[in-house]
Structures are given as C-alpha cells and as structure tokens.
Amino acid sequence: MLSSTARRRLPPLHALRAFEAAARHLSFKQAAAELAVTPTAISHHVRLLEKTLGVPLFERRTRRVSLTSAGKDLYPVLRESFDAIAEAALRLRTPSARKVVTLSATVAFTARWLVPRVSAFQQANPDIDLRLHASDEPADLHAGVADAAIRYGTGNYPGLKAEKLLRDSFAPVCSPRLKLRRPEELATQTLIHFEWRYLRSNNPTWPRWLRLAGVGNIRPKANLVFTDESHAIQAAVAGQGVALLSLMLVSDEIKRGTLVQPFKPSLEGYQYWLVYRIDAQHSTSISGLRRWIRTELGLT
C-alpha cells in the first residue's frame, strides 16, 4: 500500500491540464486556444509530462496527433478529475439552497432506463435536483465525481456500500414485423451484436445463447456489430435484425410493443447494484435516490 504522501506525488499540474485539453481535442492548436497559450507551450508541457511519466502519451503525425495506449489510460482519469473540480468550484461560486445529487450510470442505462423515470424522482423529491452522469468509465465516487452509481457486475466495490438491486437476463428481441416464431428461423435473419467492455467467458453473447437453445449450428444471414448497446437496441426497433439484449433495458419497448421476445430461453446476466460512499448512506439525497430506484424496480 502506498502512503498518502506517496500517492500525492503528482506530475506538474500545468502539464496535466495541457495534456487533458490536447487529448480532448486531439489537437495542440485547439488546446492552446482553450487555455490561452501557444501551441508550442502545449507541446512543451506535454513533453514534460511524458518525461515525468517515462512513457509517450501521443503519437505525433503530420497535422494531427493521436493517443497512445498510455495516453488512453490517463485521459479519462484526468477528464473525470477536472470535471469534478470544475463542478465543485461552480457549486462554491453559485451556492444554492437546493440540494443536488449526482447519479452515475452507463450511457445505455442512463438513456434507456433512468431518463424515462426522472419525473418520478422529481415528484417524490421536490427539494432535490437530480444530475445524471452518463459514462461507461466507472465514476470515482471518492473523488466526488458522483454521489452514487448504478454498477453492473459482481458487487465487489472496495470502500463503497453496494446495495443489490436485481439480476439481469438477456434474450433475443426484435421488431414484431419480423414475425419470428422459432429459433431455427434465425438462419434467415441478421444477428445484432454489441461489444462488451470486458471480455469474459460468461458474458451473455449470441454464441452462448445459440448453444443453450440447441441451435448452435445455425449460420445467420448476416451479423451487425455495434460498439454501443443503445445503438443495438435502436437497430432492433428499426427491424434491422434480431438482437440479444438486456430485458431490463428494453422493458419499455416490450411494454409498448415496439419490440417482442419471440422465443425462449434467456441467459442470466450480471447483477445491478446501487453503490455509494459509506459515509453518505444516511444522507437525505442518497435516501431519495434509493427510494426512487427501488420503487421503479418494484422492490419496495
């Protein structure tokens, strides 16, 4: 374990700020305009940071730059940290009598499940303003990026209170216009996939589902792959194929009839958790979040 002193041996802050701006714009010139310095100064700061860390952060090409693997690791950490600092400064400059609670979740979960239910939170908590932080990078709750988060996984979140919500399940869903009845009919369809952030053998994927359904030898007409789960859902609604999707995230579409689950079985997914700092578990804001989410899930 590093001591608190060792953990605070940070690289020069002006170099970190220059790198974050350059990484966000993928341009030294635009970063310089934002920070009101010259492109040469940005380049100098970035090289100082690279020398301090001992790794290259950018690949420099004619007229453009791109992040190295080390730069891709560092950038989201700095982006989240600077956002948290800016938000804290804004709150101090513009004090309000109203409470604000920030809930973080993945982009797909925020768009598909949280946003349609915001009005219920506002009605139940008229004195608390809700801020939704959508990011596929886990928010650092200890750094104040968010007050709470919806996490999807095994529940191992050191230093945080993790409250079990429900386990997800995945099944084939599609537009009712496709008129599917049997798994064997998948051979005539496009299978829609989305890429999991972490590659694990127990991820709910089409090959696993096909084996479970006893049709593992089927070869679909085509495959359509998205990097984002929300886009896979949109493609399924548009009738572009059959997607293996979280039944929780498409519950509203199934209720409206824009998507159907044409046949079984379903694959067990991971568990949804509500996580927050242990020292915040008795705050009125966290209590409001807990009641809202559990009510919407039918857990109260």
C-alpha positions in Angstrom: 0.0 0.0 0.0 1.3 3.5 -0.9 1.3 6.1 1.8 -0.9 9.1 1.3 2.3 11.2 0.8 3.5 8.8 -2.0 0.1 8.9 -3.7 0.1 12.7 -3.8 3.4 12.9 -5.7 1.7 14.2 -8.8 3.2 15.3 -12.1 3.1 19.1 -12.7 -0.5 20.2 -12.7 0.0 22.6 -15.6 1.3 19.7 -17.7 -1.7 17.5 -16.7 -4.0 20.3 -17.7 -2.3 20.8 -21.0 -2.4 17.1 -21.8 -6.1 16.7 -20.9 -7.1 19.6 -23.2 -4.9 18.2 -26.0 -6.3 14.7 -25.5 -9.9 16.0 -25.5 -9.4 18.0 -28.8 -6.8 15.7 -30.3 -5.2 18.9 -31.3 -2.4 21.0 -29.7 -3.7 24.1 -31.5 -7.2 23.8 -30.2 -5.9 23.0 -26.7 -3.7 26.1 -26.8 -6.7 28.3 -27.8 -8.8 26.9 -24.9 -6.0 27.5 -22.4 -4.9 30.9 -23.9 -1.3 29.8 -24.5 0.7 29.0 -27.6 0.7 25.5 -29.3 4.4 25.5 -28.5 3.7 25.8 -24.8 1.2 22.9 -25.0 3.8 20.8 -26.7 6.4 21.7 -24.1 4.0 20.8 -21.2 3.1 17.5 -22.8 6.7 16.6 -23.4 7.4 17.4 -19.7 4.6 15.1 -18.6 5.9 12.3 -20.9 9.4 12.8 -19.5 8.0 12.7 -15.9 5.9 9.6 -16.5 8.5 7.9 -18.7 6.0 6.9 -21.5 4.8 8.6 -24.7 1.3 9.9 -24.5 0.8 11.0 -28.1 1.7 9.6 -31.5 2.7 12.7 -33.4 1.9 12.7 -37.2 1.8 15.5 -39.8 -1.0 17.8 -38.9 -2.6 15.5 -36.3 -1.9 13.6 -33.1 -3.5 10.5 -31.6 -3.3 9.0 -28.1 -1.0 6.1 -27.3 -2.3 3.3 -25.1 -0.8 5.1 -22.1 -2.5 8.3 -23.2 -5.8 6.5 -23.4 -5.4 5.2 -19.9 -4.5 8.6 -18.4 -7.1 10.8 -20.3 -10.3 9.5 -18.8 -8.9 9.7 -15.3 -7.9 13.4 -15.8 -11.2 14.2 -17.6 -13.2 12.9 -14.7 -11.0 14.7 -12.1 -11.0 18.1 -13.8 -14.8 17.8 -14.3 -15.2 17.1 -10.6 -13.0 20.1 -9.7 -14.9 22.4 -12.1 -18.3 21.2 -10.7 -17.2 21.7 -7.1 -15.9 25.2 -8.0 -19.2 26.0 -9.7 -21.2 25.0 -6.6 -19.0 27.1 -4.4 -19.3 30.2 -6.7 -23.1 29.8 -7.0 -24.4 28.5 -3.7 -28.0 27.2 -3.7 -30.4 26.4 -1.0 -31.4 23.3 -3.1 -29.7 20.0 -2.8 -28.1 18.4 -5.8 -27.5 14.6 -6.1 -25.4 13.2 -8.9 -26.1 9.6 -10.1 -23.7 7.9 -12.5 -24.5 5.0 -14.8 -23.5 3.7 -18.2 -24.6 5.6 -21.2 -27.1 2.9 -22.2 -28.6 2.5 -18.7 -28.9 6.3 -18.4 -30.6 6.7 -21.7 -32.8 3.6 -21.7 -33.9 3.3 -18.0 -33.1 6.4 -15.9 -34.1 9.2 -18.3 -37.7 8.0 -18.8 -38.1 7.8 -15.0 -36.7 11.2 -14.0 -40.1 12.8 -13.5 -40.9 10.2 -10.8 -37.8 11.3 -8.9 -38.7 14.9 -9.1 -42.3 14.3 -7.9 -41.0 12.3 -4.9 -38.1 14.6 -4.1 -39.2 18.2 -5.0 -36.4 19.7 -2.9 -33.6 17.8 -4.6 -32.2 18.4 -8.1 -31.1 15.2 -9.9 -28.0 15.3 -12.1 -27.3 12.2 -14.3 -23.7 11.5 -15.1 -23.6 9.1 -18.1 -20.2 7.4 -18.6 -19.0 3.9 -19.5 -16.0 4.6 -17.3 -16.8 3.9 -13.6 -17.1 7.2 -11.8 -14.8 7.8 -8.9 -17.2 8.3 -6.0 -14.4 9.0 -3.5 -13.3 11.9 -5.7 -16.7 13.4 -5.8 -17.4 12.8 -9.5 -20.8 11.4 -8.4 -22.7 10.8 -5.2 -23.9 7.3 -6.2 -23.7 5.0 -9.2 -25.6 2.1 -10.8 -22.9 -0.6 -11.3 -23.3 -3.8 -13.3 -21.2 -6.6 -12.2 -20.3 -8.9 -9.2 -20.7 -6.4 -6.4 -17.0 -6.2 -5.5 -16.6 -2.5 -5.0 -14.0 -1.9 -2.2 -14.7 1.0 0.1 -18.2 1.5 -1.1 -21.6 0.5 0.1 -23.1 -1.9 -2.5 -26.9 -2.5 -2.4 -28.2 -5.4 -4.6 -31.0 -4.4 -6.9 -31.7 -7.2 -9.4 -30.1 -9.7 -11.7 -30.4 -9.0 -15.4 -31.3 -11.5 -18.1 -30.8 -11.5 -21.9 -32.9 -12.9 -24.7 -33.5 -12.4 -28.4 -35.7 -9.4 -29.2 -36.8 -8.0 -32.5 -39.5 -5.9 -34.2 -42.8 -7.7 -34.4 -42.7 -7.0 -38.1 -40.2 -9.9 -38.5 -42.9 -12.4 -37.3 -40.4 -14.9 -35.8 -41.7 -17.9 -34.0 -38.9 -20.5 -33.7 -35.1 -20.2 -33.0 -34.4 -22.1 -36.3 -35.7 -19.0 -38.2 -32.7 -17.1 -37.0 -30.9 -18.6 -40.0 -32.9 -16.2 -42.2 -32.1 -13.1 -40.1 -29.3 -10.7 -39.3 -28.0 -11.1 -35.8 -27.3 -7.8 -34.0 -24.4 -7.8 -31.5 -22.8 -5.2 -29.3 -19.3 -5.3 -27.9 -18.8 -5.9 -24.2 -16.4 -3.6 -22.5 -14.7 -6.5 -20.8 -14.2 -9.9 -22.5 -15.4 -12.6 -20.1 -16.4 -16.2 -20.9 -19.7 -15.8 -19.1 -20.8 -12.6 -20.9 -24.3 -13.1 -22.4 -23.5 -13.4 -26.1 -25.1 -14.9 -29.2 -22.8 -18.0 -29.4 -23.7 -18.8 -25.8 -27.5 -18.3 -26.4 -27.5 -20.4 -29.6 -25.8 -23.3 -27.7 -28.3 -23.0 -24.9 -31.2 -23.0 -27.3 -29.8 -26.1 -29.1 -29.3 -24.4 -32.4 -25.6 -23.8 -32.2 -25.0 -24.9 -35.8 -27.2 -22.1 -37.2 -25.5 -19.6 -39.5 -27.3 -16.3 -39.7 -27.8 -14.4 -42.9 -25.5 -11.7 -41.6 -24.1 -10.1 -38.5 -24.3 -6.5 -37.4 -22.0 -5.3 -34.7 -22.2 -2.1 -32.6 -19.7 -0.7 -30.1 -22.7 0.8 -28.1 -25.6 -1.1 -26.6 -28.0 1.7 -27.3 -27.4 1.5 -31.0 -28.0 -2.2 -31.0 -31.4 -1.5 -29.4 -32.2 1.2 -32.0 -31.3 -1.2 -34.8 -33.6 -3.9 -33.4 -36.5 -1.4 -33.0 -35.9 -0.4 -36.7 -36.3 -4.0 -37.8 -32.7 -4.4 -38.9 -32.3 -7.8 -37.3 -32.6 -9.8 -34.0 -30.6 -8.6 -31.0 -29.6 -10.4 -27.8 -30.4 -7.7 -25.3 -30.9 -6.9 -21.7 -34.6 -7.4 -20.9 -34.4 -4.7 -18.3 -33.1 -2.1 -20.8 -35.8 -2.9 -23.3 -38.6 -3.4 -20.9 -40.3 -0.1 -22.0 -40.1 -1.1 -25.7 -41.6 -4.6 -24.9 -44.5 -3.0 -23.0 -45.2 -0.6 -25.9 -44.9 -3.5 -28.4 -42.1 -2.0 -30.5 -40.0 -5.0 -29.5 -41.0 -8.6 -28.8 -39.3 -11.6 -27.3 -40.2 -14.2 -30.0 -39.0 -17.2 -28.1 -37.0 -18.5 -25.1 -34.6 -19.3 -23.5 -33.0 -16.4 -21.7 -29.4 -16.1 -20.5 -28.6 -14.9 -17.0 -26.7 -11.6 -16.9 -24.9 -9.8 -14.2 -26.3 -8.1 -11.1 -27.3 -4.4 -10.9 -26.0 -2.6 -7.8 -26.6 0.8 -6.3 -23.3 1.9 -4.8 -22.4 5.0 -2.7 -19.8 6.1 -0.2 -20.3 4.5 3.2 -20.2 7.9 5.0 -23.1 9.1 2.8 -25.5 6.3 3.3 -27.7 8.2 5.7 -27.9 11.5 3.7 -31.3 12.6 2.6 -30.1 12.7 -1.1 -29.0 9.1 -1.1 -32.1 8.1 0.7 -34.2 9.8 -2.0 -32.2 8.0 -4.7 -32.7 4.6 -3.0 -36.4 5.0 -2.6 -36.9 6.2 -6.2 -34.8 3.4 -7.8 -36.3 0.6 -5.6 -39.8 1.9 -6.3 -39.3 1.9 -10.0 -37.9 -1.6 -9.8 -40.9 -2.8 -7.7 -38.6 -3.6 -4.8 -40.5 -1.6 -2.1 
